[in-house]
């Protein structure tokens, strides 16, 4: 699901459901490439994940976001980690495993 589709879906779906679906699609893309070569598909999946997290960071920074400040701060901190970790992943310093685990943890929270 592209970010444009995510925004369109938000209008007709519970936001948590839309966020869960987006996380599921992005995480599936990461899982599909995690054991393969660091090719174009690998880089696209890593960048898609980063774009998703940056979009959430932007939304959380908005004064219109009604989540509790402590929760917003925690998720923004995670998004900063994701940004740094993405560059480590792309450079070959580390693997996608921790990124996938973070996404799964967020998905579990969205599912409750």
C-alpha positions in Angstrom: 0.0 0.0 0.0 1.5 3.3 -1.0 1.4 6.3 1.3 -1.3 7.9 -0.9 -3.4 4.8 -0.7 -2.9 4.7 3.1 -4.1 8.3 3.3 -7.1 7.5 1.1 -7.9 4.4 3.2 -7.8 6.4 6.4 -10.9 8.2 5.3 -13.0 5.0 5.2 -11.3 2.7 7.7 -10.5 2.8 11.4 -7.0 4.5 11.5 -5.6 1.7 13.6 -6.7 -0.9 11.1 -5.2 1.2 8.2 -1.9 1.5 10.1 -1.9 -2.2 10.9 -2.4 -3.1 7.3 0.4 -0.7 6.2 2.8 -2.1 8.8 1.8 -5.6 7.7 2.5 -4.9 4.0 5.8 -3.1 4.6 6.9 -5.8 7.1 6.1 -8.6 4.6 8.2 -6.8 2.0 11.1 -6.7 4.5 10.7 -10.3 5.3 10.6 -11.2 1.6 14.1 -9.7 1.0 15.8 -10.2 4.3 17.7 -13.3 3.4 18.3 -12.4 -0.3 20.9 -10.2 -2.0 21.0 -6.5 -1.3 19.5 -5.8 -4.7 16.9 -3.3 -5.9 14.1 -5.1 -4.2 16.0 -5.1 -0.9 16.6 -1.3 -1.1 13.1 -0.6 -2.2 11.7 -2.5 0.9 14.1 -0.7 3.2 13.2 2.7 1.8 9.5 1.9 1.9 9.8 1.1 5.6 11.7 4.3 6.2 9.1 6.4 4.3 6.4 4.9 6.4 8.1 5.7 9.6 8.9 9.2 8.5 5.2 9.7 7.6 4.2 8.6 11.1 6.8 10.9 12.6 5.4 13.8 10.7 1.9 12.9 11.8 2.9 12.5 15.4 4.6 16.0 15.3 1.3 17.6 14.3 -0.6 19.5 16.9 -3.7 17.8 15.6 -2.4 14.4 16.7 -4.4 13.4 19.8 -2.2 10.6 21.1 -0.8 11.1 24.6 2.5 13.0 24.5 4.5 10.2 26.1 3.3 7.7 23.5 4.1 10.2 20.7 7.6 10.8 22.1 8.2 7.0 22.2 7.1 6.4 18.7 9.1 9.4 17.4 12.2 8.0 19.2 11.6 4.7 17.4 11.3 6.5 14.0 14.6 8.2 14.6 16.1 4.8 15.4 14.6 3.4 12.2 16.1 6.2 10.2 19.6 5.6 11.5 19.2 1.8 11.3 18.0 2.0 7.7 21.3 3.6 6.7 23.2 0.9 8.6 21.2 -1.8 6.9 21.6 -0.3 3.4 25.4 0.0 4.0 25.6 -3.7 5.0 26.5 -3.0 8.6 23.5 -4.9 10.0 20.5 -7.0 8.9 16.8 -6.4 8.7 15.9 -8.6 11.7 15.6 -5.9 14.4 13.6 -3.7 12.0 11.2 -6.5 11.3 10.9 -7.2 15.1 10.1 -3.5 15.8 7.4 -3.5 13.1 5.9 -6.6 14.5 5.9 -5.2 18.0 4.0 -2.1 16.7 1.6 -4.3 14.8 0.9 -6.2 18.0 0.1 -2.9 19.8 -2.2 -1.8 16.9 -4.0 -5.2 17.1 -5.1 -4.7 20.7 
